[in-house]
Amino acid sequence: MRKVKIGDRWVGQGEPCYIIAEIGLNHNGSVRIAKQLIDEAVKAGVDAVKFQKRTVKKLLIREWLDKPYGGPNSFGETYGKHRQNLELSDRDWHTIARYSRKKKIDFFASPWDQESADFLATLPMVAMKIASADVTNLPLLEHIAGLGFPVIMSTGMSTLGEIDAAVRIITRSTKDLIILHCVSAYPFDNEYANLRLIQTLQKRYNYPIGYSGHEKSGIVVSLAAAALGACVIERHFTLDHTMKGPDHAASLEPEGMTRLVESIRKLESALGDGKKNVLEIEKSSREKLAKSIVSARKIKKGSRIVSEDLTVKSPGTGLLPKYIPRLIGKTARKTIPADVIIPPESLDW
């Protein structure tokens, strides 16, 4: 599998999982909240913070922009105003980019249109993210891929054929591509996670495969994704999942993100290298619990060994039981007491 360098980190098989705190729009249009989220992400130990940027007027038709939008998560009387009020100013973007660099955490974003992509390209980002909503937006994918950044693409609400087409377009311009399995429901029940799709994508594409999660269940699904080989784990991140806004309910709070990072690092350590050896920490147990060839009764000097003379008992410090057939018929050089480990030098073999 190809590896991709994101910032100072290599991402791919055999590398530590790259963990992204997806802040998205959970700053609620506030640079102050954005900075707080960056601070909490640093404390949690994630590798990167990720945001979203839209040019709202270029994303939606007039009917949708003017559509009344009420409810507890609304930030404006119309859907267009709601969306616009969740956007950061250009000045704010420069501020959070500098702040992320100061905090020594990777920073990047999902542009939802070409104008946003061009603006983000002026910032010190380590990657460009393609949202699931744009997997079929091939003109945008081609534009983003040509900007010179590694590309991370979520694949929610897409068919394999659509993902194939997106991969073909992107890889015309860059081979630095990471593909994320994703379910685009906010949030969703565990039964819809379909984590085995991670393995399907691993077999289908020669690129690092990760997971972008919006599940309800805390960290268990994301941890399972890492166990299945996801090279990237992305989770929405909030200060408080009861806050007003569209994505807070599908987000981890700081404590949950900290537990996710700690659990993934412990999991990586536990997975090991897949090679089978007797470990140093197992040797004392092997000596104590494994089996050796033992005399089942007293064996007189000069007698020929028969099967009734031998048995198998612990500890495992003597001849292995596999040597019993070789001992049958051999001559005892000296008398061997009953119930002792057979000394190799006591037999003519």
Secondary structure per residue as TSV (DSSP state, phi and psi in degrees):
chain	resnum	aa	ss	phi	psi
A	1	M	-	360.0	134.6
A	2	R	-	-62.1	147.6
A	3	K	-	-109.7	151.5
A	4	V	E	-126.1	135.6
A	5	K	E	-93.1	121.2
A	6	I	E	-114.8	113.1
A	7	G	T	61.8	-124.2
A	8	D	T	-97.4	6.6
A	9	R	E	-111.7	137.5
A	10	W	E	-86.5	137.1
A	11	V	E	-120.6	127.8
A	12	G	S	156.1	-175.0
A	13	Q	T	-58.6	131.7
A	14	G	T	88.4	-7.1
A	15	E	S	-100.9	155.5
A	16	P	-	-58.6	144.2
A	17	C	-	-59.8	133.4
A	18	Y	E	-90.7	116.4
A	19	I	E	-108.3	125.1
A	20	I	E	-113.9	128.2
A	21	A	E	-91.0	108.0
A	22	E	E	-83.7	95.4
A	23	I	E	-73.5	-35.6
A	24	G	E	55.2	-117.9
A	25	L	T	-107.3	12.4
A	26	N	T	-72.5	0.7
A	27	H	T	-78.9	-10.2
A	28	N	T	55.2	31.2
A	29	G	T	81.9	8.9
A	30	S	-	-111.9	122.7
A	31	V	H	-67.6	-28.8
A	32	R	H	-64.0	-46.7
A	33	I	H	-66.5	-36.8
A	34	A	H	-58.9	-43.3
A	35	K	H	-65.8	-40.0
A	36	Q	H	-60.4	-41.5
A	37	L	H	-66.0	-38.9
A	38	I	H	-62.1	-45.0
A	39	D	H	-58.3	-45.7
A	40	E	H	-68.8	-34.0
A	41	A	H	-64.8	-40.9
A	42	V	H	-61.4	-45.3
A	43	K	H	-61.0	-37.1
A	44	A	H	-71.0	-20.3
A	45	G	T	91.4	17.7
A	46	V	-	-72.2	166.3
A	47	D	S	-88.6	-28.3
A	48	A	E	-151.7	154.1
A	49	V	E	-112.6	142.1
A	50	K	E	-130.0	138.7
A	51	F	E	-120.4	180.0
A	52	Q	E	-129.8	143.6
A	53	K	E	-134.4	132.9
A	54	R	-	-130.3	144.5
A	55	T	-	-98.0	93.1
A	56	V	H	-56.3	-43.8
A	57	K	H	-65.7	-20.1
A	58	K	H	-96.1	-1.2
A	59	L	H	-99.2	-28.4
A	60	L	S	-126.7	147.2
A	61	I	-	-70.0	159.2
A	62	R	H	-56.2	-39.3
A	63	E	H	-58.2	-41.4
A	64	W	H	-75.3	-35.7
A	65	L	H	-61.6	-37.6
A	66	D	T	-91.8	0.3
A	67	K	S	-67.4	129.9
A	68	P	B	-57.0	140.9
A	69	Y	-	-139.9	103.3
A	70	G	-	-110.3	-160.5
A	71	G	S	99.0	169.4
A	72	P	T	-67.2	-20.7
A	73	N	T	-102.2	10.5
A	74	S	-	-80.5	136.7
A	75	F	S	-112.1	14.7
A	76	G	S	-172.6	156.9
A	77	E	S	-72.2	-21.6
A	78	T	B	-117.4	162.8
A	79	Y	H	-65.0	-35.6
A	80	G	H	-62.8	-45.4
A	81	K	H	-67.8	-37.0
A	82	H	H	-57.3	-50.0
A	83	R	H	-64.2	-41.9
A	84	Q	H	-65.2	-36.3
A	85	N	H	-70.9	-13.8
A	86	L	T	-92.3	-3.1
A	87	E	S	-88.6	146.1
A	88	L	-	-86.8	152.3
A	89	S	-	-75.4	163.7
A	90	D	H	-57.2	-39.9
A	91	R	H	-62.8	-41.3
A	92	D	H	-63.2	-38.2
A	93	W	H	-61.3	-44.3
A	94	H	H	-62.8	-37.3
A	95	T	H	-63.6	-48.1
A	96	I	H	-72.9	-28.3
A	97	A	H	-65.5	-45.3
A	98	R	H	-65.2	-39.3
A	99	Y	H	-65.3	-40.6
A	100	S	H	-63.1	-43.0
A	101	R	H	-62.4	-42.1
A	102	K	H	-60.2	-37.5
A	103	K	T	-84.4	-0.9
A	104	K	T	60.3	46.7
A	105	I	-	-128.6	139.8
A	106	D	E	-62.3	144.9
A	107	F	E	-133.4	130.6
A	108	F	E	-160.3	-177.4
A	109	A	E	-153.8	166.5
A	110	S	E	-101.3	113.1
A	111	P	E	-84.1	134.1
A	112	W	S	-99.3	4.3
A	113	D	S	-161.6	165.9
A	114	Q	H	-65.6	-37.3
A	115	E	H	-62.9	-42.0
A	116	S	H	-65.5	-39.0
A	117	A	H	-62.0	-43.4
A	118	D	H	-64.6	-37.7
A	119	F	H	-66.7	-47.1
A	120	L	H	-61.5	-30.2
A	121	A	T	-65.2	-15.9
A	122	T	T	-85.4	-6.6
A	123	L	S	-98.5	158.7
A	124	P	-	-77.4	72.6
A	125	M	-	-98.5	156.6
A	126	V	S	-99.3	-11.2
A	127	A	-	-164.8	170.1
A	128	M	E	-119.1	137.3
A	129	K	E	-108.1	136.6
A	130	I	E	-105.5	123.0
A	131	A	-	-74.1	154.0
A	132	S	G	-54.2	-34.5
A	133	A	G	-61.2	-19.9
A	134	D	G	-110.0	12.5
A	135	V	T	-58.3	-35.5
A	136	T	T	-90.5	-0.7
A	137	N	-	-89.6	72.4
A	138	L	H	-60.5	-35.9
A	139	P	H	-60.0	-40.6
A	140	L	H	-67.4	-40.8
A	141	L	H	-61.7	-43.0
A	142	E	H	-62.9	-40.5
A	143	H	H	-65.1	-47.9
A	144	I	H	-62.4	-44.0
A	145	A	H	-61.5	-27.5
A	146	G	T	-84.1	1.0
A	147	L	T	-86.6	-7.4
A	148	G	S	92.7	10.2
A	149	F	S	-103.8	151.4
A	150	P	-	-58.0	145.1
A	151	V	E	-114.0	129.7
A	152	I	E	-113.9	124.2
A	153	M	E	-122.9	121.6
A	154	S	E	-80.1	153.1
A	155	T	-	-129.1	26.4
A	156	G	T	-64.2	158.4
A	157	M	T	46.0	38.9
A	158	S	-	-131.7	154.2
A	159	T	-	-91.4	163.7
A	160	L	H	-61.8	-35.9
A	161	G	H	-63.0	-39.8
A	162	E	H	-67.6	-37.9
A	163	I	H	-65.6	-41.5
A	164	D	H	-55.5	-46.6
A	165	A	H	-63.8	-40.5
A	166	A	H	-64.1	-42.9
A	167	V	H	-62.9	-41.1
A	168	R	H	-61.3	-44.2
A	169	I	H	-64.5	-47.6
A	170	I	H	-64.1	-44.1
A	171	T	H	-77.8	-2.3
A	172	R	T	-67.5	-30.4
A	173	S	T	-105.6	-30.1
A	174	T	-	-150.5	142.8
A	175	K	S	-96.6	-0.2
A	176	D	-	-86.2	78.7
A	177	L	E	-126.7	135.7
A	178	I	E	-123.6	132.9
A	179	I	E	-111.2	130.5
A	180	L	E	-112.9	125.3
A	181	H	E	-66.1	139.9
A	182	C	E	-155.3	145.8
A	183	V	-	-114.9	117.5
A	184	S	-	-89.5	68.1
A	185	A	S	-137.2	143.2
A	186	Y	S	-133.4	93.0
A	187	P	S	-91.3	-177.6
A	188	F	B	-133.1	159.2
A	189	D	-	-77.7	153.0
A	190	N	G	-53.4	-34.1
A	191	E	G	-62.2	-15.7
A	192	Y	G	-97.1	0.9
A	193	A	-	-65.9	-36.3
A	194	N	-	49.6	52.7
A	195	L	T	-65.7	-20.3
A	196	R	T	-65.4	-15.5
A	197	L	H	-63.6	-24.8
A	198	I	H	-57.2	-44.3
A	199	Q	H	-69.6	-33.8
A	200	T	H	-61.4	-45.0
A	201	L	H	-67.6	-35.1
A	202	Q	H	-62.2	-38.9
A	203	K	H	-74.3	-28.7
A	204	R	H	-85.1	-32.3
A	205	Y	-	-126.7	144.0
A	206	N	S	-92.4	45.8
A	207	Y	S	-133.6	154.8
A	208	P	-	-56.9	137.5
A	209	I	E	-114.6	132.9
A	210	G	E	-129.5	-163.8
A	211	Y	E	-142.8	129.9
A	212	S	E	-113.9	115.6
A	213	G	E	-111.3	144.2
A	214	H	-	-130.6	27.7
A	215	E	B	-74.3	160.8
A	216	K	S	-81.5	-20.1
A	217	S	S	-86.2	19.3
A	218	G	T	82.4	-121.1
A	219	I	T	-112.6	-7.3
A	220	V	H	-63.3	-41.5
A	221	V	H	-68.1	-42.8
A	222	S	H	-64.6	-37.7
A	223	L	H	-65.7	-40.2
A	224	A	H	-64.5	-36.8
A	225	A	H	-61.0	-42.7
A	226	A	H	-63.1	-38.6
A	227	A	H	-65.5	-29.1
A	228	L	T	-82.9	2.4
A	229	G	T	104.8	10.2
A	230	A	-	-62.0	123.4
A	231	C	S	-82.2	-18.4
A	232	V	E	-132.0	137.1
A	233	I	E	-123.5	123.0
A	234	E	E	-118.6	129.8
A	235	R	E	-134.2	139.4
A	236	H	E	-60.1	146.7
A	237	F	B	-135.7	132.7
A	238	T	-	-142.3	159.6
A	239	L	S	-74.7	-30.6
A	240	D	-	-158.2	116.8
A	241	H	T	-70.3	-4.7
A	242	T	T	-94.8	2.0
A	243	M	S	-63.7	156.6
A	244	K	S	-68.7	132.8
A	245	G	S	145.0	161.5
A	246	P	S	-73.8	-25.2
A	247	D	S	-115.2	-2.5
A	248	H	G	-62.7	-36.8
A	249	A	G	-65.4	-25.8
A	250	A	G	-98.2	19.5
A	251	S	S	-114.6	154.6
A	252	L	B	-87.2	142.8
A	253	E	-	-85.7	170.3
A	254	P	H	-52.2	-42.4
A	255	E	H	-63.0	-42.5
A	256	G	H	-65.6	-39.7
A	257	M	H	-66.3	-39.3
A	258	T	H	-61.2	-44.0
A	259	R	H	-64.9	-37.4
A	260	L	H	-63.6	-47.2
A	261	V	H	-61.6	-48.2
A	262	E	H	-60.7	-41.3
A	263	S	H	-68.6	-39.7
A	264	I	H	-64.8	-41.5
A	265	R	H	-65.5	-38.2
A	266	K	H	-66.6	-40.1
A	267	L	H	-61.1	-46.3
A	268	E	H	-58.3	-41.2
A	269	S	H	-64.5	-38.9
A	270	A	H	-73.7	-26.9
A	271	L	H	-66.8	-31.8
A	272	G	-	67.0	-160.2
A	273	D	-	-107.2	0.2
A	274	G	S	80.3	1.0
A	275	K	-	-91.7	140.4
A	276	K	-	-101.9	115.8
A	277	N	-	-142.0	163.3
A	278	V	-	-78.5	115.6
A	279	L	-	-75.7	154.6
A	280	E	G	-57.3	-39.1
A	281	I	G	-72.3	-12.1
A	282	E	G	-93.3	-14.2
A	283	K	H	-63.3	-39.9
A	284	S	H	-66.3	-37.5
A	285	S	H	-67.2	-39.2
A	286	R	H	-62.3	-44.5
A	287	E	H	-61.9	-37.3
A	288	K	H	-78.7	-40.0
A	289	L	H	-106.0	-25.3
A	290	A	S	-68.4	173.0
A	291	K	-	-111.2	150.3
A	292	S	E	-128.1	164.7
A	293	I	E	-78.7	126.9
A	294	V	E	-125.4	149.1
A	295	S	E	-73.0	124.5
A	296	A	S	-79.9	-18.1
A	297	R	S	-159.3	173.4
A	298	K	-	-64.9	132.5
A	299	I	B	-114.7	117.6
A	300	K	-	-79.4	147.6
A	301	K	T	-55.0	134.2
A	302	G	T	88.5	-11.6
A	303	S	-	-79.7	154.4
A	304	R	B	-92.1	133.6
A	305	I	-	-71.3	132.0
A	306	V	-	-119.0	166.7
A	307	S	G	-60.7	-30.9
A	308	E	G	-69.0	-14.8
A	309	D	G	-78.5	-13.4
A	310	L	E	-122.4	147.4
A	311	T	E	-144.2	-176.4
A	312	V	E	-129.4	125.7
A	313	K	E	-147.5	165.7
A	314	S	S	-82.2	158.6
A	315	P	-	-81.3	175.1
A	316	G	S	-96.5	38.2
A	317	T	S	-97.3	-1.8
A	318	G	S	-108.0	-156.0
A	319	L	-	-65.9	137.5
A	320	L	-	-68.1	148.4
A	321	P	G	-56.0	-23.7
A	322	K	G	-63.3	-17.0
A	323	Y	G	-87.9	-2.4
A	324	I	H	-53.1	-47.4
A	325	P	H	-59.0	-29.6
A	326	R	H	-75.5	-23.6
A	327	L	H	-84.1	-26.1
A	328	I	T	-61.3	127.3
A	329	G	T	92.8	-8.0
A	330	K	-	-79.0	162.5
A	331	T	E	-102.5	135.9
A	332	A	E	-74.7	122.4
A	333	R	S	-76.3	-24.8
A	334	K	S	-148.5	166.7
A	335	T	-	-70.4	135.8
A	336	I	B	-115.4	120.7
A	337	P	-	-62.8	163.2
A	338	A	T	-71.2	148.6
A	339	D	T	61.9	43.5
A	340	V	S	-129.6	156.7
A	341	I	B	-64.7	132.2
A	342	I	-	-66.6	117.4
A	343	P	-	-72.9	124.5
A	344	P	G	-55.9	-35.0
A	345	E	G	-74.6	-7.7
A	346	S	G	-86.1	-5.5
A	347	L	E	-118.1	148.0
A	348	D	E	-87.8	85.4
A	349	W	-	-142.5	360.0
